[in-house]
Amino acid sequence: MEKKEYYLYVKGKAVPVSEEVYKAYWKITEHEKYLQRKDWKHNVISFSALDHDGHFVDNIIDEKIDLEKIVEVKMQ
């Protein structure tokens, strides 16, 4: 039986690799896809996605809630 050849593409060029490297690469790649699908399904967003303009803290503050008022009421 002829030995199967394994290739991975790097910058559009086929690079011969061992079966072990090939399977490890695809295991990691498929796991990343699985995690992305899971995040999408459960509406998960990364914190880094909120930092689109360099002002991370300003983007996560919920301005619909008056936190100072809530604390003031609870302290009374």
SULDA-V940423 format. One record per pair of residues at least 12 apart in sequence whose ideal C-beta (glycine too) atoms are under 10 Angstrom apart, sorted by the first residue. I is the first residue (numbers start at 1). GAP is how many residues later the second one is. If there is no record, write none. Layout:
# SULDA-V940423
((I GAP) (I GAP))
This chain:
# SULDA-V940423
((3 16) (4 15) (4 18) (5 12) (5 14) (5 17) (6 12) (6 13) (6 14) (6 15) (6 16) (6 17) (6 19) (6 20) (7 15) (8 13) (8 14) (8 17) (8 18) (8 21) (47 12) (47 13))
